[in-house]
Amino acid sequence: MTMSVQIRAETEATTPTLSALEWKVVSLAMREAESGIERPRGWLSRWIEGSTGIRPKLPLADPRLETLRRFVARVRARADASDLNSRLVEFGFHPSQISAVALIAR
């Protein structure tokens, strides 16, 4: 009994969690995916944008958070996100964090 508690405590201690800002980015990406912002822009949408002043969402300033946002958007769209998966690892995300975000985004 003590052994399983010790293993669980070690596993929880070594698994990093997402920060509050990273969770906000995940939430933002999920809301954007639901509203369909990632559609291709044709001449009509550009004309409406110019006449009304409504602009599409700009990319996030932090490339790490922007990659996380794009990853969530691709997972929500059921598109291939393997290139972003490796990029997130390069930015320092743990594979368990990436899989957790992918599970939530589906």
C-alpha atoms as one frame of an Amber mdcrd trajectory, in Angstrom:
protein
   0.000   0.000   0.000   2.797   2.410   0.851   4.590   1.553  -2.377   1.672
   2.615  -4.620   1.280   5.902  -2.750   4.990   6.564  -3.134   4.928   5.816
  -6.884   1.885   8.027  -7.400   3.518  10.884  -5.446   6.678  10.609  -7.561
   4.681  10.560 -10.795   2.645  13.615  -9.816   5.781  15.486  -8.780   7.555
  14.867 -12.093   4.598  15.672 -14.355   4.547  19.419 -15.089   1.267  21.309
 -15.235   0.186  24.102 -17.547   0.253  27.646 -16.230  -2.873  29.748 -15.908
  -1.889  31.714 -19.022  -1.420  28.509 -21.029  -4.879  27.298 -19.958  -6.320
  30.652 -21.064  -4.727  30.149 -24.479  -6.255  26.655 -24.703  -9.655  28.091
 -23.778  -9.279  30.905 -26.331  -8.350  28.452 -29.084 -11.336  26.237 -28.300
 -13.718  29.225 -28.450 -12.165  30.379 -31.727 -12.508  26.901 -33.196 -16.203
  26.828 -32.296 -16.842  30.165 -33.984 -15.090  29.072 -37.189 -12.512  31.854
 -37.382  -9.999  29.725 -39.297 -11.978  29.865 -42.555 -10.252  30.975 -45.765
 -10.850  34.619 -46.598 -12.327  35.468 -49.988 -12.967  38.821 -51.615 -16.323
  39.203 -49.897 -14.921  38.709 -46.411 -12.102  41.164 -47.171 -14.661  43.712
 -48.434 -16.806  43.299 -45.300 -13.688  43.590 -43.164 -12.726  46.822 -44.910
 -16.184  48.364 -44.729 -17.068  47.364 -41.163 -13.671  47.384 -39.503 -14.177
  43.860 -38.128 -10.799  42.173 -38.240  -9.828  38.495 -37.855  -7.939  37.490
 -34.741  -4.254  38.332 -34.810  -1.612  35.779 -33.832  -0.384  35.859 -30.261
   2.859  37.752 -29.654   4.530  34.861 -27.842   5.497  32.147 -30.376   5.229
  29.468 -27.672   1.632  30.383 -26.871   0.748  30.885 -30.550   1.979  27.362
 -31.297  -0.179  26.052 -28.454  -3.194  27.955 -29.855  -2.644  26.573 -33.360
  -2.180  23.053 -31.963  -5.530  23.212 -30.191  -7.213  24.615 -33.311  -5.847
  21.775 -35.463  -6.851  19.118 -32.943 -10.362  20.608 -32.774 -10.556  20.505
 -36.578  -9.298  16.896 -36.550  -6.383  17.940 -38.777  -2.809  16.648 -38.624
  -0.963  18.414 -35.801   2.206  16.290 -35.722   4.447  19.164 -36.842   3.070
  21.385 -34.081   3.425  18.523 -31.593   7.183  18.413 -32.199   7.368  22.201
 -32.099   5.644  22.252 -28.703   8.260  19.809 -27.405  10.955  22.177 -28.708
   9.292  25.014 -26.774   9.565  22.967 -23.566   6.144  21.362 -23.239   6.192
  17.877 -21.745   4.641  15.099 -23.883   2.095  14.434 -21.125   1.034  18.086
 -21.240   0.592  17.881 -25.018  -1.475  14.698 -24.804  -3.637  16.199 -22.040
  -4.328  19.305 -24.130  -5.126  17.113 -27.151  -7.605  15.078 -25.104  -9.334
  18.199 -23.831  -9.415  19.828 -27.262 -11.177  16.865 -28.871
